[in-house]
Amino acid sequence: MFRFIIRRLLQLVPTLFGLSILLFIWLHRLPGGPETALLGERGTPETRAQIRENLGLNEPLPIQYGRFVKRLVQLDLGTSISTKREVTTEFLQRFPGTVELTMTAMLIAIGVGIPLGYLAARRRGSFLDHASVGGSLLGTCVPIFFLAYVLKAIFAENLGWFPTIGRQDASIDATHITNFFVLDGLLTREWDAAADAIWHLILPGVALASIPLAIIVRITRASVLEVLGEDFVRTAEAKGLTERTVRRRHVLRNAMLPVATSIGLLTGLLLSGAVLTETVFAFSGIGAFIKDAISNLDYPVLMGFIMIIAVIFALVNLLVDISYSLIDPRVRVR
Amino acid sequence: MRAARPKAAIAVVAVAALAVAGCAESDRDNEGSGQSTKDTLVFGTAGDPKVLDPSLASDGESLRVARQIFETLVRPEEGGTAVTPGLAESWTPDSTGTVWTFKLRSGVKFHDGTDFNAEAVCVNFNRWYNATGLMQSADVTAYWQDVMGGFAKNEDPELPPSLFKSCTVKDATTVDLAFTAVSSKIPAALMLPSFSIHSPKALQEFDASNISGSADDIKYPSYALEHPTGTGQFKFKSWNVADKTLTIERNEDYWGTKAKLKTLVFRTISDENARKQALRSGDIQGYDLVGPADVEPLKGEGFNVLTRPAFNILYLAINQKGNPKLADLRVRQAIAYALNRQALVDSKLPPGAEVATQFLPSTVEGWNDQVTKYDYNLQKAKDLLAEAGASNLTLRFHYPTEVTRPYMPSPKDLFELMAADLKAAGINIEAIPLKWTPDYLNATTSGSAHDLHLLGWTGDYGDGYNFIGTFFSRQKDEWGFNNAALFEKFAKADGTADATARYALYKELNADIMNFLPGVPISHSPPALVLGKDVTGVKASPLTDERYGTAEFKS
């Protein structure tokens, strides 16, 4: 297992290297540059040229890339052209928000999706089955931003049950250590701050969970149905094992492999869905920041953020691979 | 029985969620979102501020925060653009018009407890003037370079010489600012937040001028991000980037009337609909950049919609180096006559918008009611085109996408109406929509591959040169003409110290411009901000110079 992990981590290095080259070329091939966004309508051709020169954007691409790599090996991702803050600092301040949101969505999707998918399979053809299949189809069809607006209009604006924006109420003077607001509230024992942060997570979490929830329900249902038809389940039932044992040891465990794979892949989907949800709920995360960075062509931010996200995505999938062997002892990672 | 456990699990999760919800909601009820205490105002802004040191800022959100924390020597009158006392009680130029003596207010203290005096003023001006290295970058000290040109020692040979020359302390409350030439910008430009006076002690303590890194990797010092120290009605408290909130609190030692609010929070909500929903649900008590379509509905719901006097211009630029026919005045006149600007203002711009007769808002000295006007006249447009032999003219019309500006709420709608008007006059239009940055701004302000485009300007300070001088005082790719007589007259106006004489020259210039017709001024639109139903005391400023120290909740 240890060797497997090391090997996978080493494989990551050439992948990231390749990604960085492609990304660098792609970004710098986009028309224009950050100088126009920086100056807006106040810019003149002369001031724009001065900034291009200062930013070294007139130099050949290989030289610019070399500078990027030189910094990268010192674990320095540079500073944002627009905010002049270090890219790493920007990331550490914003990423916790996205993680909290993504995890909330994932918890909702897994917590509701797996039991629902399982029940739908066990009661195939029942009302519950039809309702979950139909509901999940709807879930995959409705765009996240639309659902977010609808949820917000009903539960926040009209009923006033939830806040409409942000990660925490502005009047709460909370201490922030890690920028994971829920965790910070628990660590500092500021319970009201933690509860308020959770409260702010529910609506965006539900909106973001809609697609993964639907997918998990469908995959779980299909997978459980397949396993239920296997000989070993019939054998287990025939030899008199209890319903609970059959369900836990034989059905769920075997049915979870494809679900685990999809959860790994869905993490990527959630990160992209977070951009829209964060915008609608004015939720501070990396999504909205990347969106601004793209329109401003803030090269260091885009390079840095996308590289970090790629690493995280790779690590999540590594965890998924490792989880296979825990779910199914027959699978041995090599 | 078979599915009892999953059911139970779902039930437990649901009950737990409701319980947490109940707790959290009860907390919210007790502590509220600034509503229950009524001395905290949360204001929604469209973007994050970029930096807290206004000397380094050029974006509206940074300047909005700076206006609450800092003060300048002179400031715009409340709700207007006229120059009024700020940290200086009075100011007079010498006979040459190049040395200005400012008499300062006494008894003013910075937020760190140190005294504001003449020496502090000179420390600030010398800091800007003696800037070296990365502080001379065009995106770092944009407004200084805009107003003063260059520095004591220009490191870039392209930079113009500095307009500012020296600062001399006469006594504790008297300071002389000397300039290298007479300029229309003085004293009006000194009310820009970029000329805010900072505490010399804090500047030194937090290394404010140490812009480090390299030109492609600029890093701001901690002063600019965490320790802004001015004399204003509010003091900086915290900037929570992780939750997009910036909090400032009442300065209890303020020299004048203290702020009524204890705390003012700026919360970034980039989505316009989200700002509106947050206001309606009480999560915020005000926001800026109200969509034109929301003005009347929000008023109807009882919110305080404040309309700023229009201090901007939307124009249709005509590039004389584009299609050669555009160098013919008759063709430009035809374009002006073909546009039904009144219909456009009535249907596509916010309430209170008006047709522009010239490139200067009527509230600014130098506006001229005698300029040549081009009221909608389709037949005249057709006749002029025929006369100029341009009956089958095709023009490239650029308009921006993915942007709204205070003077241009919906560029595509405006383009469509104008294109229809021009087509009716017989001009074929080739529509060229481009993304605002970088494509649109690059395409329309450089090169010659553009014929017509929409652009505009929001004034920085109340002097006419800030509008017409910005557009027409020199040769620019945006317009593609070279009119030496016009440029000379602008230079003369800029160098005229006597304000009355200068304003007379602006009037002449406005008349000249509308005869020469380099483009068509379209409209002045009043941008709006909105405050909660129970919030009073804020006066809308044409320069977006709203001060929230006077804001309070009605009991």
Interface residues (C-beta under 8 A of the other chain):
Chain A: P31 G32 G33 P34 E35 T36 A37 L38 L39 G40 E41 R42 G43 T44 P45 E46 T47 R48 Q50 I51 N54 L55 G56 L57 R67 R71 G78 T79 S82 T83 K84 R85 E86 E90 Q93 R94 P96 G97 G111 V112 P115 Y118 L119 R122 R123 Y149 K152 A153 A156 E157 G160 W161 P163 T164 I165 G166 R167 Q168 D169 A170 S171 I172 H176 N179 F181 D192 A195 D196 I198 W199 I202 E243 R244 T279 V280 F281 A282 S284 A288 D292 S295 N296 L297 P300
Chain B: R2 A3 R5 P6 A9 I10 V13 A17 V20 A21 C23 A24 E25 D27 R28 E31 G32 S33 G34 T37 T40 V42 G44 D48 K50 V51 S58 S137 A138 D139 A142 Q145 D146 D156 E158 G213 A215 D216 D217 I218 K219 Y220 L225 N240 V241 A242 D243 K244 T245 T247 V265 R267 T268 I269 S270 D271 N273 A274 R275 Q277 A278 R280 S281 G282 D283 I284 E402 R405 K435 T437 P438 D439 L441 N442 T445 S446 L455 G456 W457 K476 D477
